[in-house]
Amino acid sequence: MTIKKITRPIIILLTCALFVPALQASGSTDPGQQSRKPATEDPRAIQLTNRLEEIKKLDKSEMSGSEKKTLRKEVREIRKEMKQMNGGVYLSVGALLIVILILVLIL
C-alpha cells in the first residue's frame, strides 16, 4: 500500500476523534441546534427561556411593524445573553496544532 492510501483514513480518523467529543459535550448531534431548556438551574436562564416561550406564543399577525421589530430586538438580546451565560466550545492548543498540521498535509 502506498502512503497516500494510508494517510487519508488516518487523517479522517483523527479529525473525527477530535470533533465528535466536542459535539457530545454540547449535548446535541447538530451543532446549529439550540436547546430550549437551560442547561443549569440558574434563575436568570429560566427567566430568559420563559420570556422566549412567551414571545413565541404571541399572535404576531395583529401587531404593527414597530412592535414586531422591538420583539425581534428583544429576542436577539435574550439569545445573546444566554449565549454568554452558556460559554462555548474551546479547543486546546494541542488540538489546534493537530488540525493545522492536518490541513497542511492535505493541502
C-alpha positions in Angstrom: 0.0 0.0 0.0 1.2 3.5 -0.7 1.5 6.3 1.8 -1.4 8.2 0.3 -3.8 5.3 0.8 -2.8 5.0 4.5 -2.7 8.7 5.4 -6.2 9.7 4.2 -8.0 7.2 6.6 -5.7 8.2 9.4 -6.5 11.9 8.8 -10.2 11.2 8.7 -10.0 9.1 11.9 -8.0 11.8 13.8 -10.5 14.5 12.6 -13.4 12.5 13.9 -11.7 11.8 17.1 -11.2 15.5 17.7 -14.6 16.8 16.9 -17.0 14.0 18.0 -16.3 14.6 21.7 -16.9 18.3 21.3 -20.3 17.6 19.7 -21.2 15.2 22.5 -20.2 17.6 25.2 -22.6 20.2 23.8 -25.4 17.7 24.2 -26.5 17.8 20.6 -25.7 15.9 17.4 -26.4 19.1 15.4 -24.1 22.0 16.3 -26.6 24.5 14.9 -29.4 23.2 17.0 -30.1 25.2 20.2 -31.5 23.7 23.3 -34.8 25.3 24.5 -34.2 24.2 28.1 -31.5 25.9 30.2 -28.5 23.7 31.0 -28.3 24.9 34.6 -30.8 25.8 37.3 -29.8 29.5 37.0 -32.9 31.6 37.7 -31.9 34.2 35.1 -31.6 31.5 32.4 -35.0 30.1 33.4 -36.5 33.6 33.2 -35.0 34.2 29.8 -36.2 30.9 28.5 -39.7 31.6 29.8 -39.7 35.0 28.1 -38.7 33.4 24.8 -41.6 31.0 25.1 -44.0 33.8 25.8 -42.8 35.7 22.7 -43.1 32.5 20.6 -46.7 32.0 21.7 -47.8 35.6 20.9 -50.1 36.3 18.0 -47.9 38.4 15.7 -50.4 38.8 12.9 -52.2 41.6 14.8 -49.0 43.5 15.7 -47.7 46.6 13.9 -44.3 46.6 12.2 -42.7 48.6 15.0 -43.9 46.1 17.7 -42.6 43.2 15.7 -39.3 45.0 15.4 -39.0 45.5 19.1 -39.8 41.9 19.7 -37.1 40.8 17.3 -34.6 43.0 19.1 -35.6 41.6 22.4 -35.2 38.0 21.2 -31.7 38.8 19.8 -30.7 40.4 23.1 -32.0 37.4 25.1 -30.2 34.9 22.9 -27.0 36.9 23.1 -27.2 37.0 26.9 -28.0 33.2 27.0 -25.0 32.5 24.8 -22.7 34.5 27.1 -24.1 32.6 30.1 -23.5 29.2 28.5 -20.0 29.8 27.4 -18.6 28.0 24.3 -16.6 25.1 23.0 -12.9 25.6 23.4 -10.1 23.8 21.6 -6.9 23.1 23.3 -3.6 24.2 21.8 -2.7 20.6 21.0 -5.9 20.1 19.1 -5.4 23.3 17.2 -1.9 22.3 16.2 -3.1 18.9 15.0 -5.9 20.5 12.9 -3.4 22.9 11.4 -1.0 20.0 10.7 -3.7 18.0 9.0 -4.7 21.0 6.9 -1.1 21.4 5.8 -0.8 17.7 4.9 -4.0 17.8 2.9 -3.2 20.9 1.0 
